[in-house]
Amino acid sequence: MEELLFYAFAALAISSALLVVSLKNTARALFLFFVTLFAMAGLFLFALADFVAITQILVYVGGVLILMIFAFMLSNKELLKDLQSTSSRFIAMPNIQSLLLSIAFLALMTYGIIAWQQQTPEWIMQNIKMNQVIQPTDNNISQLGVKFMTYYILPFEVISIFLLMALIGASQLSRKEGDE
Amino acid sequence: MGELIIHIIVPIVIFGFIALFTLFAVYAERKIAGFVQDRLGPMETGKYGLLQTVADILKLIQKEFITPSVADKILFALAPIIIFIAVFIGFSVMPWGPDVLPANTNTGLFFIMAVVAIDAIGILMAGWGSNNKYSLLGSIRAIAQMVSYEIPVGLALISAVMITQTLNLNDIAFNQGIWANEDIYFLGIWNVTDIGGILAWNIFQTPHLLVVYAIFFIATLAECNRAPFDIPEAESELIGGFHTEYGGIRFAFIFLAEYAMMFLVAMLGVVIFLGGWNTPLPNIGGLKLADWTTGIYWGIFWTFVKSLTIVGIQMWIRWTLPRFRADQLMNLCWKIMIPIAFVCMAISGLWRILVMV
């Protein structure tokens, strides 16, 4: 049952992602991107990362996707047409780049899987032996919180400052000039 | 197999409840509107007009599916379903009584926040798919409002969670009554673990949570697009807002989602701040009122009573206050509620360190 659900989510993620990039109708593609994100959240659940899954929905669906749709609605049609009229030949400049990138990523992932199957890293074996494995019933959130505030405190704070800078920058950009 | 059947029956029961609740909530809304405006409300159909909403829904079901010829057909058809499902999923982690909840997860509260965000996508879909200026304007207003008011809601919930130390809604409800797993202090000083009742609710455990609950309540009114925050469907400016083009059963689903959302946020407020399924009656000496009125059936009863009271207050506010202007709405959110919520969050942190050691 679980395996079936996993493959269903995976198939949904891949097929909707393919549709997103191939659809001519940008608005529909953006709304379809929601399905991709949702399926990805489902896949995160299978990795017992429920916090990540929900954050994915909250941040990407509730924030980023809505922002993208807004940007699409508020941009003028001429600009969008310009973006869509890329070369239709298969061996065009953007195609080569994306092809290279995806092949490199695929190669990296296959290499990783093969390497792991041949020899599982030491720390994983050790943790399995010491019974330090996440169970589906564990409360990951408190562990995450403790880790964030102790071991990962520096990156966490740096990201917060970075976000604050982005916020201040955005409000500065959108300010009316000479409106005192 | 038995588990699978339960997984099918529970959603059906909840759906039935939402439908029934909507029927009577619409009736109550119209009666309250009538009372506030000094008239009678529906009186013709059935005794005291009780069958009015049943008649309305029958009429809606019979109506023809009308899709505007220039609408984006797929988005137009999907939008009401997504809007309703987003709210409907939210009910999957709500506790109705002690250990009576469809899914007992450690991320319950966070899950609801995420699911409510999906609602915004559905509204945007409806506005864009209708291909109608009023619909699009209405949905853009709705999104601006929902995205802004998600911040005070989130901050209010964080302040409460800092006190409860868990996102599990079942545990949050448990720790506000005589069945609590840890000691409860009224205002941080008086141990009321055995007394329970209203004294053990979260809003009385720490006094600033009262302010937080006020913020939560006001912000969730805006999240539901209810008056006085109903500018997305301001009839005088936008006809019907994002659901202008909808009719028949599709409109019924949007309507159902609106009322389900009202109940969901009312119930969420009850669970987090107002004691969940715990009784409001405390133990007074030998008079064990709290012990007598705590249990599974009592729990479900109290959840209903409290949530329906909050829904009643939402309706009362709707028919009492006039609508906000868009800029006033944003001012209220960004300049008043968010700063107060931030202060409350800081107080929660201090309270946790200094009082609840």
Chai-1 contact restraints between the chains, C-beta under 6 A:
chainA,res_idxA,chainB,res_idxB,connection_type,confidence,min_distance_angstrom,max_distance_angstrom,comment,restraint_id
A,A27,B,W128,contact,1.0,0.0,6.0,A-B,restraint_1
A,F31,B,M125,contact,1.0,0.0,6.0,A-B,restraint_2
A,F34,B,I121,contact,1.0,0.0,6.0,A-B,restraint_3
A,D50,B,T107,contact,1.0,0.0,6.0,A-B,restraint_4
A,I54,B,T107,contact,1.0,0.0,6.0,A-B,restraint_5
A,I54,B,F110,contact,1.0,0.0,6.0,A-B,restraint_6
A,I54,B,F111,contact,1.0,0.0,6.0,A-B,restraint_7
A,I54,B,A114,contact,1.0,0.0,6.0,A-B,restraint_8
A,I57,B,A114,contact,1.0,0.0,6.0,A-B,restraint_9
A,L58,B,A114,contact,1.0,0.0,6.0,A-B,restraint_10
A,L58,B,A117,contact,1.0,0.0,6.0,A-B,restraint_11
A,V61,B,A117,contact,1.0,0.0,6.0,A-B,restraint_12
A,V61,B,I118,contact,1.0,0.0,6.0,A-B,restraint_13
A,G62,B,A117,contact,1.0,0.0,6.0,A-B,restraint_14
A,I66,B,A120,contact,1.0,0.0,6.0,A-B,restraint_15
A,I69,B,L124,contact,1.0,0.0,6.0,A-B,restraint_16
A,N139,B,N106,contact,1.0,0.0,6.0,A-B,restraint_17
A,I141,B,N106,contact,1.0,0.0,6.0,A-B,restraint_18
A,I141,B,L167,contact,1.0,0.0,6.0,A-B,restraint_19
